[in-house]
Amino acid sequence: RNAVDAFRVNVIHARQQVRSPVTNIARTSFFHVKRSNIWLAAVTKQNVNAAMVFEFLYKMCDVMTAYFGKISEENIKNNFVLIYELLDEILDFGYPQNSETGALKTFITQTGIKSQSKEEQSQITSQVTGQIGWRREGIKYRRNELFLDVLESVNLLMSPQGQVLSAHVSGRVVMKSYLSGMPECKFGMNDKIVIDKQGKGGATEEAAGKSGGGGGGGKQSIAIDDCTFHQCVRLSKEVGRTKLEVKVVIKSNFKPSLLAQKIEVRIPTPLNTSGVQVICMKGKAKYKASENAICVLARACVCAVERS
């Protein structure tokens, strides 16, 4: 009660508007968000991860909105029992465990928890304790369809003189799945997109870039960074704090009548590389520390053949 009174006096009824989402009062940290006229606050005296706390608060807002609509004082009073049940399922000894609305709705309803059969109970247990908390098991569709939407927005800021002050492109890839069961879909995305800079006369300046001239021509690479993924996306795990694993696949695109000979591929490595272990299926590979690169040599290469 003392913590609630301190938060009410110093944050809610403060004389000046509190803009910081984190407030420290008497060695106690209050993480708070506001929805309409409702304050959601998390209190701790430990040095916790602030991003995790705010992610939980925003997830809690989404869960309550999915259960009883708008977050208001009246709705919270009418559904306080449901909110206690949600907190009991979402938190385990103060640690967030499962905050997916789809998983919570399988065993928590507004009318109370009903007696489930053994099959349904086992399904709930596997869904809560497993890695697939965002999708129920046993989903079936008459038509297996998959829709992939690529949404992009270009932001450009120019001065009155026509000088570009800032320019960036933001986008997202949204997938709507109507597939039965638990299929695993694989989609590939290039790490870098290379575009050719167009000259004033309409011709590309690729030749100037390859010749090593200083005219600023050549290819400009745009790196796709600052990406966030849904938890259903399986990302490759880190091998170690001091290790880097790279898989290189070489594929030729020339005509079948041609044959490439004496192929050399150079793979650059970081400057602080202390050792390299190379596994080459065909050809020879050697690490050259003086050049900070891995050199792969192959005698010949046929069209449409992949080598790793």
C-alpha positions as CSV (number, residue, x, y, z in Angstrom):
1,R,0.0,0.0,0.0
2,N,2.9,2.4,0.7
3,A,4.2,1.8,-2.8
4,V,0.8,2.5,-4.3
5,D,0.4,5.7,-2.3
6,A,3.9,6.9,-3.4
7,F,3.1,6.2,-7.0
8,R,-0.2,8.0,-6.8
9,V,1.3,11.1,-5.2
10,N,4.5,11.4,-7.2
11,V,3.2,10.3,-10.6
12,I,-0.6,10.3,-11.0
13,H,-1.3,13.4,-9.0
14,A,2.0,15.2,-9.6
15,R,2.0,18.9,-10.1
16,Q,4.0,18.6,-13.3
17,Q,3.4,16.1,-16.0
18,V,5.7,13.1,-15.6
19,R,7.1,12.3,-19.1
20,S,9.6,9.6,-18.1
21,P,8.1,6.0,-18.2
22,V,10.4,5.0,-15.3
23,T,10.2,6.8,-11.9
24,N,12.5,6.1,-9.0
25,I,11.0,6.7,-5.5
26,A,12.9,5.8,-2.4
27,R,15.1,3.1,-4.1
28,T,12.0,1.7,-5.8
29,S,11.5,1.7,-9.6
30,F,8.1,2.2,-11.1
31,F,7.6,1.2,-14.7
32,H,4.3,2.6,-15.9
33,V,2.2,3.0,-19.1
34,K,-1.1,4.8,-19.5
35,R,-4.2,3.7,-21.4
36,S,-6.9,6.3,-21.5
37,N,-7.3,7.1,-17.8
38,I,-5.9,3.8,-16.5
39,W,-2.3,3.4,-15.3
40,L,-0.5,0.1,-15.4
41,A,2.6,0.0,-13.3
42,A,5.2,-2.6,-12.4
43,V,7.2,-2.2,-9.2
44,T,10.6,-3.5,-8.4
45,K,13.6,-2.8,-6.2
46,Q,16.0,-4.9,-8.3
47,N,18.0,-4.0,-11.4
48,V,15.8,-5.7,-14.0
49,N,15.6,-5.5,-17.8
50,A,13.5,-2.4,-18.5
51,A,12.6,-3.6,-22.1
52,M,11.2,-6.9,-20.7
53,V,9.0,-5.1,-18.2
54,F,7.6,-2.7,-20.8
55,E,7.0,-5.6,-23.2
56,F,5.0,-7.4,-20.5
57,L,3.0,-4.2,-19.8
58,Y,2.1,-3.7,-23.4
59,K,1.3,-7.4,-23.8
60,M,-1.0,-7.2,-20.8
61,C,-2.8,-4.3,-22.4
62,D,-3.3,-6.3,-25.6
63,V,-4.5,-9.4,-23.7
64,M,-7.1,-7.3,-21.7
65,T,-8.2,-5.6,-24.9
66,A,-8.8,-9.0,-26.5
67,Y,-10.8,-10.3,-23.6
68,F,-13.1,-7.4,-22.7
69,G,-12.5,-4.7,-25.3
70,K,-11.6,-1.2,-24.2
71,I,-9.5,-0.8,-21.1
72,S,-11.6,1.4,-18.8
73,E,-12.3,1.6,-15.1
74,E,-15.7,0.0,-15.4
75,N,-14.4,-2.9,-17.5
76,I,-11.6,-3.6,-15.0
77,K,-14.1,-3.6,-12.1
78,N,-16.4,-6.0,-13.9
79,N,-13.6,-8.3,-14.9
80,F,-11.2,-8.2,-12.0
81,V,-11.6,-11.9,-11.4
82,L,-10.6,-12.6,-15.0
83,I,-7.6,-10.3,-14.7
84,Y,-6.4,-12.2,-11.7
85,E,-6.7,-15.4,-13.6
86,L,-4.8,-14.0,-16.5
87,L,-2.0,-12.7,-14.3
88,D,-1.8,-16.1,-12.6
89,E,-1.4,-17.8,-16.0
90,I,0.9,-15.2,-17.6
91,L,3.3,-14.8,-14.6
92,D,5.2,-17.5,-12.8
93,F,6.9,-16.3,-9.6
94,G,7.0,-12.8,-11.2
95,Y,8.5,-13.9,-14.5
96,P,6.4,-13.7,-17.7
97,Q,5.9,-17.1,-19.2
98,N,3.0,-17.0,-21.7
99,S,1.3,-13.9,-22.9
100,E,-0.1,-15.0,-26.3
101,T,-3.8,-14.3,-26.5
102,G,-4.5,-17.3,-28.7
103,A,-3.0,-19.7,-26.2
104,L,-4.7,-18.1,-23.2
105,K,-8.1,-18.2,-24.8
106,T,-7.9,-22.0,-25.1
107,F,-8.2,-22.5,-21.3
108,I,-9.3,-19.1,-19.9
109,T,-12.8,-17.8,-20.9
110,Q,-14.9,-15.0,-19.5
111,T,-17.4,-17.5,-18.1
112,G,-14.7,-19.4,-16.1
113,I,-12.6,-22.4,-16.7
114,K,-14.7,-25.5,-17.7
115,S,-13.8,-29.1,-17.1
116,Q,-11.7,-30.3,-20.0
117,S,-11.3,-33.8,-21.3
118,K,-8.0,-35.6,-21.0
119,E,-7.3,-35.0,-24.7
120,E,-8.0,-31.3,-24.4
121,Q,-5.9,-31.1,-21.2
122,S,-3.0,-32.7,-22.9
123,Q,-3.4,-30.3,-25.8
124,I,-3.4,-27.3,-23.4
125,T,-0.3,-28.6,-21.5
126,S,1.7,-29.1,-24.7
127,Q,0.7,-25.7,-26.0
128,V,1.6,-23.9,-22.8
129,T,4.9,-25.7,-22.2
130,G,5.9,-26.1,-25.8
131,Q,7.4,-23.7,-28.3
132,I,4.2,-23.1,-30.3
133,G,2.2,-20.8,-28.1
134,W,0.8,-18.6,-30.9
135,R,-1.0,-21.3,-32.8
136,R,-3.5,-24.0,-31.7
137,E,-3.1,-27.6,-32.7
138,G,-5.5,-29.4,-35.0
139,I,-6.3,-26.4,-37.2
140,K,-7.9,-27.5,-40.6
141,Y,-8.8,-25.6,-43.7
142,R,-10.7,-26.7,-46.7
143,R,-8.2,-24.9,-49.0
144,N,-4.6,-24.6,-48.1
145,E,-3.6,-21.0,-48.9
146,L,-0.8,-18.7,-48.0
147,F,-0.7,-14.9,-48.6
148,L,2.6,-13.0,-48.4
149,D,2.3,-9.2,-48.3
150,V,5.3,-6.9,-48.6
151,L,4.5,-3.4,-47.4
152,E,7.0,-0.6,-47.9
153,S,7.0,3.2,-47.2
154,V,9.6,5.7,-48.4
155,N,10.4,8.7,-46.2
156,L,12.2,11.6,-47.8
157,L,13.1,15.0,-46.3
158,M,14.4,17.7,-48.7
159,S,15.5,21.3,-48.2
160,P,14.1,24.2,-50.3
161,Q,17.2,24.0,-52.4
162,G,16.6,20.4,-53.3
163,Q,19.2,18.9,-51.0
164,V,18.3,15.5,-49.5
165,L,18.4,15.9,-45.7
166,S,17.3,12.4,-44.8
167,A,15.9,9.4,-46.6
168,H,15.1,5.9,-45.5
169,V,12.8,3.1,-46.4
170,S,10.8,1.1,-43.8
171,G,8.7,-1.9,-44.5
172,R,7.4,-5.2,-43.2
173,V,6.5,-8.6,-44.5
174,V,3.1,-9.9,-43.3
175,M,2.2,-13.5,-43.9
176,K,-1.4,-14.8,-43.6
177,S,-1.4,-18.5,-43.2
178,Y,-4.4,-20.7,-44.0
179,L,-2.5,-24.0,-43.8
180,S,-3.8,-27.0,-42.0
181,G,-1.7,-28.5,-39.2
182,M,1.7,-27.3,-38.2
183,P,3.6,-26.9,-41.5
184,E,7.1,-25.4,-41.7
185,C,7.6,-22.8,-44.4
186,K,10.9,-21.5,-45.5
187,F,11.4,-18.1,-47.2
188,G,14.7,-16.7,-48.3
189,M,15.7,-13.0,-48.2
190,N,18.9,-11.5,-49.5
191,D,21.1,-10.0,-46.9
192,K,22.0,-7.1,-49.2
193,I,20.3,-5.6,-52.2
194,V,22.6,-4.2,-54.8
195,I,21.3,-1.6,-57.2
196,D,23.0,0.2,-60.1
197,K,23.4,3.9,-59.9
198,Q,22.1,5.6,-63.0
199,G,24.2,8.3,-64.7
200,K,22.9,11.6,-66.1
201,G,22.9,10.2,-69.6
202,G,20.9,7.2,-68.6
203,A,23.7,4.7,-68.8
204,T,24.9,2.8,-65.8
205,E,28.3,3.8,-64.2
206,E,29.1,0.1,-63.4
207,A,32.1,0.2,-65.8
208,A,33.6,3.2,-64.0
209,G,33.3,1.5,-60.7
210,K,34.9,-1.7,-61.9
211,S,37.8,0.2,-63.4
212,G,38.6,1.7,-60.0
213,G,38.1,5.3,-61.1
214,G,37.4,8.0,-58.5
215,G,34.2,9.3,-60.1
216,G,32.0,7.9,-57.4
217,G,30.3,5.4,-59.7
218,G,29.9,1.7,-59.4
219,K,27.4,-0.3,-57.4
220,Q,25.8,0.9,-54.2
221,S,24.8,-1.7,-51.7
222,I,21.8,-1.1,-49.4
223,A,22.0,-3.2,-46.2
224,I,18.7,-4.4,-44.6
225,D,19.2,-3.8,-40.9
226,D,17.2,-3.2,-37.8
227,C,14.9,-6.1,-38.4
228,T,12.5,-7.6,-35.9
229,F,10.9,-11.0,-36.3
230,H,7.8,-12.7,-34.9
231,Q,8.6,-15.4,-32.4
232,C,7.4,-18.1,-34.8
233,V,10.4,-17.3,-37.0
234,R,13.3,-19.7,-36.4
235,L,16.5,-17.8,-36.4
236,S,20.0,-19.4,-36.4
237,K,21.4,-19.4,-32.9
238,E,24.8,-17.9,-32.1
239,V,27.6,-20.4,-32.2
240,G,29.5,-18.6,-29.5
241,R,30.8,-15.2,-28.3
242,T,34.1,-15.7,-30.1
243,K,33.0,-17.9,-33.0
244,L,31.4,-17.2,-36.4
245,E,30.0,-19.9,-38.7
246,V,29.6,-19.1,-42.4
247,K,28.2,-21.3,-45.1
248,V,29.1,-20.2,-48.7
249,V,27.3,-21.8,-51.7
250,I,28.7,-21.1,-55.2
251,K,26.4,-21.6,-58.2
252,S,27.3,-20.8,-61.8
253,N,24.8,-19.1,-64.1
254,F,26.6,-19.2,-67.5
255,K,25.5,-21.2,-70.5
256,P,25.8,-25.0,-70.3
257,S,28.1,-25.1,-73.3
258,L,30.8,-23.1,-71.3
259,L,33.2,-24.5,-68.8
260,A,34.9,-22.4,-66.1
261,Q,38.4,-23.3,-65.1
262,K,40.8,-22.2,-62.4
263,I,38.2,-20.6,-60.2
264,E,39.3,-18.7,-57.2
265,V,36.9,-17.4,-54.5
266,R,38.1,-15.0,-51.7
267,I,36.0,-14.8,-48.5
268,P,37.1,-11.9,-46.3
269,T,37.4,-12.5,-42.5
270,P,37.5,-10.1,-39.6
271,L,40.8,-8.5,-38.7
272,N,40.9,-10.2,-35.2
273,T,40.5,-13.7,-36.6
274,S,42.8,-16.1,-34.6
275,G,41.9,-19.4,-36.3
276,V,39.8,-20.8,-39.1
277,Q,38.5,-24.3,-39.7
278,V,37.5,-24.9,-43.3
279,I,35.4,-27.8,-44.7
280,C,35.4,-27.8,-48.5
281,M,33.3,-30.4,-50.5
282,K,35.3,-30.0,-53.7
283,G,38.5,-28.1,-54.5
284,K,41.0,-26.7,-52.0
285,A,40.5,-24.0,-49.3
286,K,43.2,-22.2,-47.3
287,Y,43.2,-19.4,-44.8
288,K,45.7,-16.6,-45.5
289,A,46.2,-14.6,-42.3
290,S,48.3,-12.0,-44.1
291,E,45.4,-11.1,-46.4
292,N,42.6,-11.8,-43.8
293,A,40.8,-14.0,-46.3
294,I,39.9,-17.6,-47.1
295,C,40.9,-18.6,-50.6
296,V,39.0,-21.4,-52.3
297,L,40.4,-22.9,-55.5
298,A,38.5,-25.1,-57.9
299,R,39.8,-26.6,-61.1
300,A,36.6,-26.5,-63.1
301,C,32.9,-25.7,-62.7
302,V,29.9,-26.8,-64.8
303,C,26.8,-24.7,-65.3
304,A,23.9,-25.0,-62.7
305,V,26.0,-26.9,-60.2
306,E,26.2,-25.8,-56.6
307,R,29.3,-26.1,-54.4
308,S,29.7,-25.4,-50.7
